[in-house]
Amino acid sequence: MSNTATFEKPTSTSPGATGPAPGVVAAKARRQRLLIWLGVAVIAGALVYGAYVLLFGGKTVSTDNAYVGAEVAQVTPLIAGPVAKVLVRETEMVKAGQPLVVLDDADARIAVEQARAALGQAERKVQGFGANDTALAGQVSARDADIVRAKADLDRARTDLDRRQALAASGAVSGDELTNAKNKFTEAQAALAQAQANRAAAAGNREANRVLIAGVSLDQNPEVAAARARLDAAQLMLDRTVLRAPHDGIISKKQVEVGQQVAVGAPLMSIVPATEAYVDANFKEVQLAKVRPGQTATLTSDLYGSKVKFHGRVRGLSGGTGSAFSLIPAQNASGNWIKVVQRLPVRIDLDPKELAEHPLRVGLSMKASVDIAGAN
């Protein structure tokens, strides 16, 4: 028998065998599951994005180069004068028709009183025309009576002259009597002519007076109407000493103080409407092919964040880019020209109800998205 010892290799089932720990196996399985779920999430996201692009892609154009604007009203005086009162302060909210500035009105009040007195004089003058018509009518009647008397005298003078001429042939009437009769007849003719001329003058005076009052009432008489117009003009100047707000808004750029002498047209302050704002969205020229007036738009403001959305409609596109309307337009004819994508302002009107709930201020930044679905 051989003395050499033989040993057998232990198997994995033997108590001394080694292998992966159970915790390592569980961690590996967990990583595999996470990778599978991550892959599923990536695929789902890609599918969702693809569906969005397929359904909505290319149906909106957006820009964050947009700013709030408004039709700012300039408050300027229509008459010159010293400032007596300033009734508002910077940033104050005012209503349409609210007094803002009061100018010294002493001169305007005097002008109103003078115009009112002139109107009274004109009314009394026209009333006098009516009274004159009655008096002139009496003068015409008196001239008619003078004509009747002159005709009677002429008839008597003619009869007397005819009688004496008939007797003159027989020598019964002297030459002096015949001459006197002829003179009386001539005087009677002249008296009748004078009476008729006086009557014509009286009738002419009455007609001239009646022209001044005929066909119109006292208020419609030209002299009274002219005097009333002068009174209205003086009252208008007095009313213009009080400068009022043209519409609701916020006082801005106030530059007027009590005692200041202001000139006609001098800017005193601005009123910015808080509920009538619009947005000028500067889109790139490559985005404008399908933008049309009337399309709906959705906007957000940096002031309120993305939770507050404003809605509006495209009013129209500007007639030129900002660079074209700049003070010194760019000249691209030089040899070092580099093409730059231009932007064109698109004006968007906002919903007044939304502006009332979330007021905006001129110059605030906005993000705008215009729905171009259905545009040709």
PyMOL commands that set and color helices and strands:
alter all, ss='L'
color gray80, all
select helices_A, chain A and resi 22-56+106-168+175-213+222-239+285-287+352-357
alter helices_A, ss='H'
color red, helices_A
select strands_A, chain A and resi 60-70+73-75+81-86+93-94+99-103+242-244+249-252+261-262+269-272+277-284+296-301+305-317+343-350+365-371
alter strands_A, ss='S'
color yellow, strands_A
deselect
rebuild
show_as cartoon
